[in-house]
Amino acid sequence: MWSISLETWKAFNASCTALRAFNWSVVPFGDPFFRIFGEYVKPQLTSLSLSANMKWWYESYLRHFTASVVRVDRYDRHPGYGNSATSPGDALRACPALTKLYIEIDHCANEEGEERYVDPFVYRDEFWEAAA
C-alpha cells in the first residue's frame, strides 16, 4: 500500500486516465480518495476492485497527512476512512466502461475482534444505482 497524500493521489488520477484495471487496496479506503478518483474519467477502465486493505493504519496515516482529514470528530479517530467511509460510489463516476466490479466486504479489524474493517452498509442503494 502507498502512503499517499491527497495531492499526490490527485496528480496520479489526472495523469493516469488510461488505466484498464485498478485495485483499491493500494490506497486508503476513504471518501476523499473516492471523490478524487471519480473526478478523472478513465474511459478504458473495465475492472475495479473496491476492497479495503486490512493493513491500513488510519490513525498513523492521518497524523502524517493531516490534510486528508475531512472533518473533526472526537469520537471517530478516522472520519471518512475505513469503517467510517460513506461514498465509494463516487469512484464509479470515473468508470463508464466498467464490466467487472470486485468487492470484499467482510474484513475484520483484527483476528481477535468482531469489528468490521469496512461497514458493509456503505454499499447502499446509492452505490448500486451508481454502478448501474
C-alpha positions in Angstrom: 0.0 0.0 0.0 1.1 3.6 -0.6 1.5 6.3 2.0 0.0 8.8 -0.4 -1.2 12.3 0.1 -4.4 13.7 -1.4 -2.3 16.0 -3.6 -0.3 13.0 -4.9 -3.4 11.0 -5.5 -5.0 13.9 -7.4 -1.8 14.2 -9.6 -1.9 10.4 -10.2 -5.5 10.4 -11.3 -5.0 13.4 -13.5 -2.1 11.8 -15.4 -3.2 8.1 -15.3 -6.6 8.2 -17.2 -5.7 5.3 -19.4 -5.9 2.7 -16.6 -7.6 -0.6 -17.6 -7.8 -2.0 -14.1 -7.4 -0.8 -10.6 -7.3 -2.5 -7.2 -8.2 -0.1 -4.4 -6.3 -2.0 -1.7 -3.1 0.1 -2.5 -4.7 3.4 -1.4 -6.8 4.4 1.6 -10.5 3.3 1.6 -11.7 6.8 2.1 -14.2 9.3 0.9 -11.7 11.9 -0.2 -9.9 9.3 -2.3 -13.2 8.0 -3.9 -14.2 11.6 -4.8 -10.8 12.4 -6.5 -10.8 9.1 -8.4 -14.3 9.9 -9.7 -13.3 13.3 -10.9 -11.0 11.9 -13.6 -12.7 9.7 -16.1 -10.8 6.6 -17.1 -12.6 5.5 -20.3 -10.6 2.3 -20.7 -11.0 1.1 -17.1 -13.1 -2.1 -17.2 -12.1 -3.8 -13.9 -12.2 -2.2 -10.4 -11.7 -3.8 -7.0 -13.2 -1.7 -4.3 -11.8 -3.8 -1.5 -10.2 -2.2 1.5 -6.8 -3.2 2.7 -6.8 -4.5 6.3 -3.2 -3.4 6.8 -4.1 0.3 6.7 -3.5 2.1 10.0 -5.6 5.2 9.6 -4.6 6.9 12.8 -0.9 6.9 11.7 -1.8 7.8 8.2 -4.0 10.8 9.2 -1.3 12.0 11.6 1.2 12.0 8.8 -1.2 13.5 6.2 -3.3 15.9 8.2 -4.8 17.5 5.0 -6.6 14.2 4.4 -8.9 14.7 7.3 -12.3 15.9 6.1 -13.9 16.7 9.5 -13.0 16.5 13.2 -15.0 14.2 15.4 -13.7 13.4 18.9 -15.5 10.0 18.8 -14.2 9.0 15.4 -10.5 8.5 15.0 -10.5 8.3 11.2 -13.5 10.1 9.8 -14.4 9.2 6.2 -11.9 6.3 6.1 -12.3 2.6 6.6 -15.3 1.8 8.7 -16.4 5.4 8.5 -16.3 5.7 4.7 -19.7 6.5 3.2 -19.1 7.3 -0.5 -17.4 4.5 -2.5 -19.9 5.1 -5.3 -18.1 8.4 -6.1 -15.3 6.3 -7.6 -17.7 4.8 -10.1 -18.1 8.1 -11.9 -14.7 7.5 -13.4 -15.5 4.2 -15.0 -18.0 4.4 -17.8 -16.8 1.2 -19.4 -16.7 -0.8 -16.2 -17.6 -4.5 -16.7 -16.0 -6.1 -13.6 -16.5 -4.8 -10.1 -15.0 -6.7 -7.2 -16.0 -6.0 -3.6 -14.8 -7.8 -0.4 -17.0 -6.6 2.5 -16.3 -8.8 5.4 -12.9 -7.5 6.6 -12.2 -7.7 10.4 -10.1 -5.1 12.2 -8.1 -7.8 13.8 -8.1 -11.6 14.3 -9.4 -11.4 17.9 -12.2 -8.9 17.3 -15.6 -8.9 15.6 -15.3 -5.3 14.5 -15.6 -4.9 10.7 -12.9 -3.1 8.9 -15.4 -1.8 6.3 -19.1 -1.1 7.1 -20.9 -3.5 4.7 -23.8 -1.0 4.6 -21.6 1.5 2.7 -22.8 -0.3 -0.4 -26.4 1.0 -0.2 -28.9 1.7 -3.0 -27.0 4.9 -4.0 -23.9 2.8 -4.6 -25.7 0.3 -6.8 -27.5 3.0 -8.7 -24.1 4.5 -9.5 -22.9 1.0 -10.5 -25.8 0.5 -12.8 
